[in-house]
C-alpha cells in the first residue's frame, strides 16, 4: 500500500480553482483500479493550506496514476502553490487496527 500526500499553500485568489481541480481529480482517482481512497483536507490551523491524499494498493497502481493525463491537473495545482509543496510517498508494508490499541492497553495493566 502507498500513501501519497501533497501539502501545499495556495493563495486565496487561486483557492477555489485549486479545490475544483483537486475535487475532480479525487473523484476520477476513486474509480481507477488500485485506488483505495482519495481525499482533500483544508488545514484549520494554518490558513490557505490544502492537503491532497491518495491511498493506492501498490506502487505499480500509483505509478500508472502518476503517468495519467488526470494527474497533470494535480501538477497544475502544484504550480499554483505560493511555497514549495510538501510531497510524500509512504510505502506501508503492514497495517493494523483496533487490535493494536487493545494489545497495548492490556499490556499496561
TORPA-4810 file (N, C-alpha, C, O; in nm, 3 decimals):
<nodes>
NODE_1_0.085_-0.117_0.000_0.000_0.000_0.000_0.090_0.124_0.000_0.195_0.125_0.064_X
NODE_2_0.048_0.228_-0.072_0.123_0.353_-0.079_0.030_0.469_-0.045_-0.079_0.481_-0.101_X
NODE_3_0.074_0.553_0.047_0.000_0.674_0.080_0.073_0.791_0.016_0.188_0.820_0.049_X
NODE_4_0.004_0.857_-0.077_0.060_0.973_-0.147_-0.001_1.098_-0.086_-0.123_1.113_-0.084_X
NODE_5_0.084_1.187_-0.036_0.036_1.307_0.032_0.104_1.430_-0.026_0.226_1.435_-0.042_X
NODE_6_0.022_1.529_-0.058_0.074_1.659_-0.101_0.012_1.765_-0.012_-0.110_1.776_-0.004_X
NODE_7_0.097_1.842_0.054_0.051_1.953_0.138_0.103_2.080_0.074_0.223_2.094_0.049_X
NODE_8_0.012_2.175_0.047_0.052_2.295_-0.026_-0.020_2.419_0.023_-0.134_2.413_0.071_X
NODE_9_0.048_2.531_0.010_-0.010_2.661_0.043_-0.059_2.723_-0.087_0.020_2.748_-0.179_X
NODE_10_-0.189_2.747_-0.095_-0.249_2.804_-0.215_-0.295_2.946_-0.185_-0.366_2.968_-0.086_X
NODE_11_-0.256_3.043_-0.267_-0.301_3.181_-0.245_-0.454_3.188_-0.246_-0.518_3.117_-0.323_X
NODE_12_-0.513_3.272_-0.162_-0.660_3.283_-0.154_-0.727_3.304_-0.290_-0.835_3.251_-0.314_X
NODE_13_-0.665_3.381_-0.379_-0.725_3.408_-0.510_-0.734_3.282_-0.598_-0.815_3.277_-0.690_X
NODE_14_-0.651_3.183_-0.569_-0.649_3.062_-0.650_-0.711_2.942_-0.579_-0.716_2.833_-0.635_X
NODE_15_-0.757_2.962_-0.457_-0.808_2.853_-0.375_-0.928_2.782_-0.437_-0.932_2.659_-0.441_X
NODE_16_-1.026_2.858_-0.486_-1.145_2.796_-0.546_-1.109_2.711_-0.667_-1.159_2.600_-0.683_X
NODE_17_-1.023_2.764_-0.751_-0.981_2.691_-0.871_-0.905_2.563_-0.833_-0.927_2.457_-0.891_X
NODE_18_-0.815_2.575_-0.735_-0.737_2.460_-0.691_-0.828_2.352_-0.633_-0.812_2.233_-0.664_X
NODE_19_-0.924_2.391_-0.551_-1.017_2.294_-0.492_-1.102_2.226_-0.599_-1.126_2.105_-0.592_X
NODE_20_-1.146_2.301_-0.696_-1.226_2.245_-0.805_-1.147_2.137_-0.880_-1.199_2.029_-0.907_X
NODE_21_-1.022_2.167_-0.912_-0.936_2.072_-0.983_-0.910_1.949_-0.897_-0.920_1.836_-0.946_X
NODE_22_-0.876_1.970_-0.770_-0.845_1.856_-0.683_-0.968_1.769_-0.659_-0.957_1.646_-0.655_X
NODE_23_-1.084_1.831_-0.643_-1.207_1.751_-0.625_-1.235_1.664_-0.747_-1.271_1.547_-0.734_X
NODE_24_-1.217_1.722_-0.864_-1.238_1.645_-0.988_-1.139_1.529_-0.996_-1.177_1.416_-1.029_X
NODE_25_-1.014_1.556_-0.966_-0.911_1.451_-0.970_-0.941_1.343_-0.867_-0.926_1.224_-0.896_X
NODE_26_-0.983_1.384_-0.747_-1.015_1.287_-0.642_-1.128_1.195_-0.685_-1.123_1.075_-0.661_X
NODE_27_-1.230_1.250_-0.749_-1.342_1.169_-0.796_-1.298_1.069_-0.902_-1.338_0.953_-0.898_X
NODE_28_-1.216_1.113_-0.997_-1.165_1.022_-1.101_-1.074_0.915_-1.041_-1.079_0.799_-1.082_X
NODE_29_-0.992_0.955_-0.945_-0.900_0.859_-0.884_-0.975_0.745_-0.817_-0.933_0.629_-0.825_X
NODE_30_-1.085_0.777_-0.751_-1.160_0.676_-0.675_-1.210_0.561_-0.762_-1.231_0.451_-0.712_X
NODE_31_-1.228_0.585_-0.890_-1.280_0.478_-0.977_-1.168_0.406_-1.053_-1.194_0.312_-1.128_X
NODE_32_-1.045_0.449_-1.033_-0.932_0.384_-1.100_-0.894_0.255_-1.027_-0.903_0.248_-0.904_X
NODE_33_-0.852_0.154_-1.103_-0.806_0.031_-1.039_-0.689_0.059_-0.944_-0.594_0.128_-0.979_X
NODE_34_-0.699_0.005_-0.824_-0.591_0.019_-0.727_-0.606_0.136_-0.632_-0.533_0.143_-0.533_X
NODE_35_-0.698_0.228_-0.658_-0.716_0.342_-0.567_-0.806_0.299_-0.452_-0.921_0.258_-0.473_X
NODE_36_-0.754_0.308_-0.331_-0.830_0.270_-0.212_-0.900_0.390_-0.150_-1.002_0.375_-0.083_X
NODE_37_-0.845_0.510_-0.172_-0.901_0.631_-0.113_-0.841_0.753_-0.179_-0.726_0.751_-0.224_X
NODE_38_-0.919_0.860_-0.185_-0.870_0.988_-0.237_-0.946_1.098_-0.162_-1.068_1.104_-0.168_X
NODE_39_-0.871_1.185_-0.093_-0.934_1.287_-0.008_-0.860_1.421_-0.017_-0.742_1.427_-0.049_X
NODE_40_-0.935_1.526_0.014_-0.880_1.662_0.019_-0.910_1.717_0.158_-1.022_1.706_0.208_X
NODE_41_-0.810_1.777_0.221_-0.827_1.836_0.353_-0.786_1.982_0.349_-0.691_2.020_0.280_X
NODE_42_-0.859_2.065_0.424_-0.820_2.204_0.444_-0.770_2.216_0.586_-0.836_2.170_0.679_X
NODE_43_-0.654_2.277_0.605_-0.594_2.290_0.737_-0.668_2.397_0.816_-0.675_2.512_0.775_X
NODE_44_-0.723_2.358_0.930_-0.797_2.451_1.015_-0.704_2.542_1.095_-0.745_2.649_1.140_X
NODE_45_-0.580_2.500_1.114_-0.486_2.577_1.195_-0.400_2.673_1.115_-0.352_2.773_1.168_X
NODE_46_-0.380_2.642_0.987_-0.298_2.727_0.901_-0.380_2.768_0.779_-0.423_2.683_0.701_X
NODE_47_-0.400_2.896_0.763_-0.477_2.946_0.650_-0.410_2.912_0.518_-0.287_2.911_0.506_X
NODE_48_-0.494_2.884_0.420_-0.452_2.864_0.281_-0.378_2.734_0.255_-0.319_2.719_0.148_X
NODE_49_-0.378_2.641_0.348_-0.311_2.514_0.326_-0.412_2.407_0.289_-0.516_2.393_0.354_X
NODE_50_-0.381_2.331_0.185_-0.461_2.216_0.143_-0.374_2.092_0.148_-0.252_2.099_0.131_X
NODE_51_-0.439_1.979_0.172_-0.367_1.853_0.164_-0.447_1.759_0.075_-0.568_1.741_0.093_X
NODE_52_-0.380_1.700_-0.021_-0.439_1.604_-0.113_-0.376_1.470_-0.081_-0.255_1.453_-0.089_X
NODE_53_-0.461_1.373_-0.044_-0.411_1.242_-0.003_-0.479_1.132_-0.085_-0.600_1.131_-0.102_X
NODE_54_-0.397_1.042_-0.134_-0.448_0.925_-0.205_-0.381_0.801_-0.147_-0.264_0.803_-0.110_X
NODE_55_-0.458_0.694_-0.140_-0.404_0.566_-0.093_-0.420_0.466_-0.206_-0.529_0.444_-0.258_X
NODE_56_-0.307_0.405_-0.243_-0.302_0.311_-0.356_-0.265_0.173_-0.309_-0.185_0.157_-0.216_X
NODE_57_-0.322_0.073_-0.371_-0.297_-0.067_-0.335_-0.151_-0.105_-0.354_-0.096_-0.181_-0.274_X
NODE_58_-0.087_-0.053_-0.460_0.052_-0.092_-0.488_0.127_0.025_-0.552_0.067_0.123_-0.597_X
NODE_59_0.259_0.012_-0.554_0.343_0.112_-0.620_0.312_0.116_-0.769_0.316_0.222_-0.830_X
NODE_60_0.283_0.001_-0.827_0.252_-0.004_-0.970_0.125_0.075_-1.002_0.119_0.148_-1.101_X
NODE_61_0.021_0.059_-0.916_-0.103_0.134_-0.936_-0.077_0.284_-0.926_-0.129_0.362_-1.006_X
NODE_62_0.002_0.323_-0.828_0.035_0.466_-0.811_0.111_0.518_-0.932_0.078_0.624_-0.984_X
NODE_63_0.211_0.444_-0.978_0.292_0.489_-1.093_0.207_0.505_-1.218_0.228_0.598_-1.296_X
NODE_64_0.112_0.416_-1.237_0.020_0.427_-1.352_-0.060_0.557_-1.340_-0.079_0.628_-1.438_X
NODE_65_-0.106_0.586_-1.221_-0.181_0.710_-1.195_-0.094_0.834_-1.219_-0.139_0.931_-1.279_X
NODE_66_0.030_0.830_-1.172_0.120_0.945_-1.187_0.149_0.975_-1.334_0.176_1.090_-1.370_X
NODE_67_0.144_0.873_-1.419_0.168_0.891_-1.562_0.042_0.934_-1.638_0.051_0.970_-1.756_X
NODE_68_-0.073_0.931_-1.573_-0.200_0.957_-1.641_-0.221_1.106_-1.673_-0.161_1.194_-1.612_X
NODE_69_-0.307_1.130_-1.771_-0.343_1.267_-1.805_-0.415_1.335_-1.689_-0.400_1.456_-1.670_X
NODE_70_-0.492_1.258_-1.611_-0.563_1.316_-1.496_-0.465_1.377_-1.395_-0.494_1.479_-1.334_X
NODE_71_-0.351_1.313_-1.379_-0.255_1.362_-1.280_-0.192_1.495_-1.321_-0.139_1.568_-1.237_X
NODE_72_-0.196_1.526_-1.449_-0.145_1.656_-1.493_-0.217_1.771_-1.423_-0.159_1.876_-1.398_X
NODE_73_-0.345_1.749_-1.393_-0.422_1.852_-1.322_-0.365_1.877_-1.183_-0.362_1.991_-1.137_X
NODE_74_-0.320_1.772_-1.117_-0.257_1.788_-0.985_-0.129_1.870_-1.000_-0.100_1.957_-0.917_X
NODE_75_-0.054_1.844_-1.105_0.069_1.919_-1.129_0.039_2.067_-1.154_0.117_2.154_-1.115_X
NODE_76_-0.074_2.095_-1.218_-0.115_2.235_-1.239_-0.142_2.304_-1.105_-0.106_2.420_-1.085_X
NODE_77_-0.207_2.231_-1.014_-0.233_2.288_-0.881_-0.103_2.312_-0.807_-0.089_2.413_-0.738_X
NODE_78_-0.007_2.222_-0.821_0.123_2.242_-0.755_0.189_2.371_-0.802_0.255_2.439_-0.724_X
NODE_79_0.169_2.405_-0.928_0.226_2.529_-0.981_0.157_2.653_-0.923_0.215_2.762_-0.925_X
NODE_80_0.037_2.638_-0.870_-0.034_2.750_-0.807_0.018_2.779_-0.667_-0.003_2.889_-0.614_X
NODE_81_0.086_2.684_-0.607_0.131_2.698_-0.468_0.225_2.818_-0.451_0.308_2.847_-0.537_X
NODE_82_0.208_2.886_-0.338_0.291_3.004_-0.312_0.422_2.967_-0.242_0.513_3.049_-0.232_X
NODE_83_0.432_2.844_-0.193_0.554_2.791_-0.133_0.578_2.653_-0.191_0.486_2.591_-0.245_X
NODE_84_0.699_2.604_-0.179_0.731_2.469_-0.227_0.640_2.367_-0.157_0.642_2.359_-0.034_X
NODE_85_0.560_2.290_-0.231_0.472_2.190_-0.169_0.552_2.078_-0.102_0.663_2.046_-0.144_X
NODE_86_0.493_2.020_0.002_0.550_1.903_0.067_0.488_1.780_0.000_0.366_1.764_0.002_X
NODE_87_0.569_1.696_-0.059_0.521_1.578_-0.131_0.585_1.454_-0.068_0.707_1.447_-0.051_X
NODE_88_0.499_1.357_-0.033_0.548_1.233_0.031_0.479_1.113_-0.030_0.361_1.118_-0.064_X
NODE_89_0.554_1.006_-0.043_0.501_0.877_-0.083_0.547_0.777_0.022_0.664_0.739_0.026_X
NODE_90_0.456_0.736_0.107_0.487_0.641_0.215_0.443_0.501_0.174_0.325_0.477_0.147_X
NODE_91_0.538_0.410_0.171_0.509_0.272_0.136_0.487_0.194_0.265_0.575_0.185_0.351_X
NODE_92_0.366_0.139_0.278_0.326_0.070_0.400_0.329_-0.080_0.375_0.261_-0.130_0.285_X
NODE_93_0.408_-0.152_0.453_0.418_-0.296_0.433_0.322_-0.372_0.525_0.291_-0.489_0.501_X
NODE_94_0.275_-0.304_0.631_0.187_-0.371_0.727_0.097_-0.266_0.789_0.137_-0.152_0.811_X
NODE_95_-0.025_-0.306_0.817_-0.121_-0.215_0.877_-0.206_-0.292_0.979_-0.244_-0.406_0.955_X
NODE_96_-0.235_-0.229_1.091_-0.319_-0.293_1.193_-0.432_-0.198_1.231_-0.438_-0.085_1.184_X
NODE_97_-0.520_-0.246_1.316_-0.634_-0.166_1.358_-0.649_-0.164_1.510_-0.552_-0.150_1.583_X
NODE_98_-0.772_-0.177_1.554_-0.806_-0.168_1.695_-0.728_-0.268_1.781_-0.705_-0.245_1.899_X
NODE_99_-0.690_-0.379_1.721_-0.617_-0.481_1.796_-0.486_-0.428_1.854_-0.442_-0.475_1.959_X
NODE_100_-0.424_-0.331_1.789_-0.301_-0.271_1.841_-0.329_-0.193_1.968_-0.251_-0.199_2.064_X
NODE_101_-0.438_-0.119_1.971_-0.478_-0.045_2.091_-0.511_-0.143_2.203_-0.466_-0.126_2.316_X
NODE_102_-0.589_-0.246_2.171_-0.626_-0.345_2.272_-0.504_-0.414_2.331_-0.496_-0.433_2.452_X
NODE_103_-0.410_-0.450_2.247_-0.288_-0.515_2.294_-0.208_-0.424_2.386_-0.164_-0.465_2.493_X
NODE_104_-0.190_-0.299_2.344_-0.113_-0.201_2.424_-0.182_-0.176_2.558_-0.117_-0.168_2.662_X
NODE_105_-0.315_-0.162_2.555_-0.390_-0.134_2.677_-0.388_-0.254_2.773_-0.381_-0.235_2.894_X
NODE_106_-0.393_-0.375_2.719_-0.393_-0.493_2.806_-0.254_-0.516_2.867_-0.244_-0.570_2.977_X
NODE_107_-0.148_-0.476_2.797_-0.012_-0.491_2.850_0.021_-0.384_2.954_0.118_-0.399_3.028_X
NODE_108_-0.059_-0.277_2.962_-0.033_-0.169_3.056_-0.080_-0.203_3.197_-0.045_-0.133_3.292_X
NODE_109_-0.157_-0.307_3.211_-0.212_-0.343_3.344_-0.119_-0.424_3.426_-0.153_-0.460_3.539_X
</nodes>
